[in-house]
Amino acid sequence: MRFGYSERCLDHDTGDRHPENPDRLRAIRRGLAKRHGVEYTEASPANRGAVTAVHADDYVDELEAFCADGGGNWDPDTVAGEGTWDAALSAAGLAQWAADAALDGENGRKTPFAIGRPPGHHAVTDDAMGFCFFNNAAVAGQHVIDRDRADRVAILDWDVHHGNGTQDIFYDREDVLYASIHEDGLYPATGELTETGEGDGEGTTVNLPLAAGAGDADYCYAIDEAIEPALDRFAPDLVIVSAGFDAHRHDPISRMRVSSEGYALLTDQIRTVAEGLDAAVAYVLEGGYGLDTLAEGVSMVHETYDGRTPVEPDGDVDEKTEARVNDLRSALGL
């Protein structure tokens, strides 16, 4: 696999006790150092035009000035410093690189994965929130559409939190599908089954809030029975995976039960679905706050593309998951 990485992303200083800190990237790098076939690319930062294609000009100006003045708490959870501006542009640029590299026809062993920070999927059109400043996946998706590299882009978000920002940006768009599997009731308390898009975008938002405690079998069932049919109908040219690893059973801030092996299973499913659609696939890092489990999750994605066959999940699908998947299929007419 090819990983997009920049030392500039370490300059986003959130303080020693903040869960979203530079040690996340250091842990991923340490984990990948034990694997074969890992390559790194340093991409150029996103330019202002790429960012303002999905974010309001006034917000971007305000964030730049805030960082230049030394930063501080943007909100109680979202912390910026002087280095945050360059780090955020770098993370967005890495996501752009991943989307471009995927569409350039990299083979499976070279599938691109942007491991930048700060993460992005909570950043809405005109505000930062949830540790996020620029919506990296949205920047990448808009980038390839604006350059006529893709007509239709799907963003699949498996982070344990709903990507309200990505949904917000594309909610009325017919050329971008946003699909999210997330823990029901968790921050930011969005992503209900009934949120399916509006106007031209009706049916292009796919939300599956799973009950706390959902594990590997539930997530695999969700992909097979809900996400795959939605992707098949949408027929994207590119699938961007907003890859958070905080649904892991040992992550400190969620109650889900996905295992490290579970992320290999999800990766294998997504690869298979994309191959059936002849769609390119790119990965963009989102959350994950247990350093060991974050490193294991990213490594599992790499190992799956490197040829390792995942082990089938233990356990049965929970009845709550089956019911929610049925409700979603009904809501979307799948």
N, C-alpha and C positions, 0 to 999 in steps of 0.2 A: 504494500500500500504506500501511497505517497501522502505525506502529512504536511500541511501548510503550517508554518510556525514562524514567529518573530519574537525576538528578545524584547521588542518594544511593548509587547503585551504584559511583560513582567513589571513595567513601570506604572501600571494602574495600582496605586497603593491604597488599600482599603483599611489598613491597620491590622495589628497582629491577631485580633480576636474575631475578625469578620470571616464568615464561612467562605465567601468568594474572594480568595486571596491568591497571590502568585504561586504558592505551594501546590495549587491544583495542577498547573502546567508542569511544574518540576516533577511531581509524582507521575504524571503521564509519561514524561520523557524517561524516567527511571524504569518504569514498567516496560516501555517499548525497547529499551536497551537490551533486554533479555530475549528479544525476538529477532528472527531473521527476516530479511526482505523489507526492512523499514527504510524509507527515503524521506528526506526533508526538503522542502522548498520554502524560500522566503519571498512572499509576494509583496508587491507595492501596496502602500496604504490606499484605501478608497479616497477619491477626491470629493470635494464638497458637492459637486453635481450628482454623484452617485448616491450620496446620503440624502440630499434634498429631493431626490426622485421619490422617496417614500416618507420623508419627514418634513415638517413645516420649516420654512426658512427662519422664522423668528425663534423657534425652539433651538435650531442648530446654532444660531448666533448667540443665544443666551448660554448654551452649554459651553461654547468656546470661551466666552468671557468669564464664566464661572470657574473654569479650569485655569485660565490664565491668571486669575486672581487668587489662586491657591486652593480652590475647591472647598470641600467640607461636606456636610450632609445635605444632599439634594432633597432627600426625604429621610425618615428614620432608618430605613434599611439600605438606601442607595447612596454610596459614598464615592466622591470624586476627589482626585488630587490633581496636582499640576500635570502629571504624566498621563492622566486619564484621556485627554483629548487625542493624543497621538496613539495611545493604546486602542481606543475605540475605533479610530480610523483604520488602524492596522488589522483589528479583528474583522471589520467589514471587508477590507481588502482581501484578507485570507478567504473569506466566504466567496467573494467574487472569483478568486483564483480557482476555488474548488468547483464552482459551477462551470467555469470556462474549461477547466481540465477535463471534467466529465464529458462535456460536449465535444471536446477535441478527439474523443474516441479512445481514451486510455483503456487498456484491457483490464480484466478483472483484478489482476495482481497489482495494478497501479491505481485502483480506485481512490479518488482524492478525499481527504479528511482534513478540514480546517480546524486546528486546535488553538483557536484564539480566545482571548478574554479581553474585556468583559463580555458576558453572554448577551443575547439580544432579544429573545422572544417575548419579553414583557414590555419592551419599548414600543409605545404607541406612536401615532403620527406626530403628536406635539408634546410628548413628555417622556421623561425617564422614569422607570419604576422597577422594583424587583431585581435590583443589581444590574439592570440593563440600561444602556444609553442609546445605542444605535441598533436597529433590528437587523442583525447580520444576514439571516436567511432571507429576509425581505429585500434587503439591498441586493443580494446575489440574484434572487429571482427576477427582480425588476431590471437588473443589469443585462441579463441575457435576453429578456424580452425587448428592451429598448434597442439592442444591437441586432435584432432579428435573428438571433441564434436559436431561439425557441419560441414557438407560438403559444404553448401551454406548459405551465410549470405546476407541479404538485409539491407542497411542503408537508411532510409527514413528521409530526412532533410526538416523540415518545418520552419526553421529559415528564416527570411526575406532576408538574404544575402545568396548567393550561396556558398556552401561549396567547394571551389576550391581545398582545401587541400585533402579532402576525395576523390574527383574525381581524382586528380593527383595520389594519391597512388594506386588506384585500376583501373585505366583507361584501362589497357590491361589485366585485370583478368576476367576469366569466372566464378569464384566461389564467387564473391562479386558483387552485384548489388547496384549501388548508384542512388537514385532517389531524386530529389530536386524540391520543389516548392518555388520560390523566386521572389522578385520584379525585374522586368526587368530594367537593366541599373544601378542598385545600386552596391556599392562596393561588390566584387572586379572586376566587369565588365566581369565576366565569366559566363558560364552556358547557352550557347545558345542552342536552340532546336536541332541544327545540331551536337552538341557534344554528340555522342552516344557510344563512346568507340572505341577501335582499336584492331587489331589482335584478339587474343582469346577473348578479352573483347568487341568485336563489339556487340552492342545491350544491354549491361549491364550498360550503363549510360543513365539515363532518366532525362532530364532537362525540366522543365516547367516554363519559365519566364513569370509571369503575369504582366499586366499593373498596374501602380500605382492606388490605389483606390479599388483594388479587396477586397471583403469582404467574409463573411461566406458562402454565396451561391456559390461564385466562387471557394473557396477552397474545399467545399464539392463536387462540380461537378468535380473538378480536380482529387480528390481521386477516385470517382466512375468511371469516364470515361477514365482515363489515368493511374493512379498509380495502382489501383486494377488489371486491365488487365496485366500490366507489372509484378506485383508480382505473379499473377496466373501462368503466363508462366514460370517465373524463379523458382518458388516453393522453397523458402528458408526454412531452418530449424529454423532460428532465424531472427527476424526483430529488428534492433536497430533504435530507433527513436532519431535523433539528434534534440532535442526539444528546439528550441529557441522561445522566446515569443515576439520578436520585430516586428512581423507583426500586433501586437495589434493596434487598432485604436488610442490609446492614448500613444503609445510609442514615445519617443522624436526624434528618428532617422530614422523613416520610414514613408511612405505615404500610407500604407495598412490600411484596415478597418476591420480586424478581431476583433470580440468581445470576451469578456471572455467566453461567452457561446459558441462561435465558437470553442474554444479549446476543450470544452467538446464534441462537435459534431465530430471534427477530431479524438479525442481519441476513441470515440465509433465506428467510421468507421474503424479505424485501428484494434481495438480489433476484430471486426466482420470479417474483411478480414483475420486476422491471425488465428482465430478459424477455418475458412473455409479451410485454408491451413495446419492446425495442426502445426502451427509454434509458437514458443515462442516469447515473446515481452519484450524488455528492453528499458528504456528511459535514455537518457544521456543529461544533461543540456548543452545548447549552450548559445545564447544571450538572450536579454531582458533587457532593460535599464530604463524603468519606474518602480520604485520599487513596487508601488501598483499593476500595471498591471502584472508585473512578478509574484508576489505572487499570484494574482488571477488566472493566467494561470496555474501555477503548482497545485494550489488547485483544479482547475477544472479537471485536469487529475486524481487527487486522488479521487475526488468525483464521477467521472464516473466509476472508477473501484470499488468504494465503494457502487455502486448500484443506483446512481442518474441517471434518464433518461433525456438526454439533450432535450432542446426545439428546434424544427425545425427552420431553419433560415428564416428570413424575406427577401423579395426582390427577384429579378430575377437574373439569371446568365447573366453577361455582354456578349455582342456579341463578344468582343475581346477575352474573355476567351474561348468561344465556338470555335472560329477560331483557337486559339493556341492549344487547346486540339486536334482538328481535325488534325492540322499540325503535332503534336507530334505522334499521332496514325499512321499517314501515314509514318513518318520517321522511326518508329519502327516496322511497319508492324503489328500493333495490330488490 
